[in-house]
């Protein structure tokens, strides 16, 4: 009786196993090469990568602790655990960086942020800090952010000084919207437009539009007084006063007419002390020691 030998199948199995081992080694080598290439491209040292991975692990642990604690109904304990982990890892406020400050006192910014010193970064309420900063008169807007591991970054949008508002006992610096910034001395206000009159601070934007209607005259206006909560008197650098009518369109038209009249007759710097343009189509000129003169305006 013949005996059947099955060596051929064993050889095939052995060859297949060797092929799979060879494929696995090649794949491992390719994967390792790709991983090494990717690591070489990253702009981090091995030590920095280790710190990042550590932070990721700690962050994952913190999230897990918070989740478990929340399920147990104790979110306050979860927050404490997260804060503790962050502090242990060096993630707490130690530095403050401020940008965007020009004229205001920068120390006032630090006073409102440094109360968070040594606070875990996870416990810092950025909106609360921003709210404190917006209470400062010079701060128009503020952006507050974290820069791990230990810095709070504050970017200030500062208000611009525009004019000096005359009050009963002092001058106050204001911005183009009429927001009061801080008191200012007469010496420091020299060369600035002075605005006066009850309610004048609320009319600053409208005054700017009015003066823009006559750009040649605008640099010569040193004071603007809001009269009766309805109209402006403008004082020029020559100490001459121009009385304008009420109404935005009417006052702008009168100012443009005066600019034309001054271009023809050189009123500014002359003997006329007061120019009254409140009556449409007429200009009343007052010269000290003389009777009042009335000019009829063409085109009115």
Secondary structure, 3 states (H helix, E strand, C coil): CCCCCCHHHHHHHHHHHHHHHHHHHHHHHHHHHHHHHHHHHCCCCHHHHHHHHHHHHHHHHHHHHHHHHHHCCCHHHHHHHHHHHHHHCCCECCEEEEECCCCCCHHHHHHHHHHHCCCEHHHCCHHHHHHHHHCCCCEEEEEEEEECCCEEEEEEEECCCCEEEECCCCEEEECCCCCEEEEECCCCCCCCCEEECCCHHHHHHHHHHHHHCCHHHHCCEEEEEEECCCEEEEEECCCCEEECCCCHHHHHHHHHHHHHHHHHHCCCCCCEEEEECCCCCEEEEEECCCCCEEEECCCC
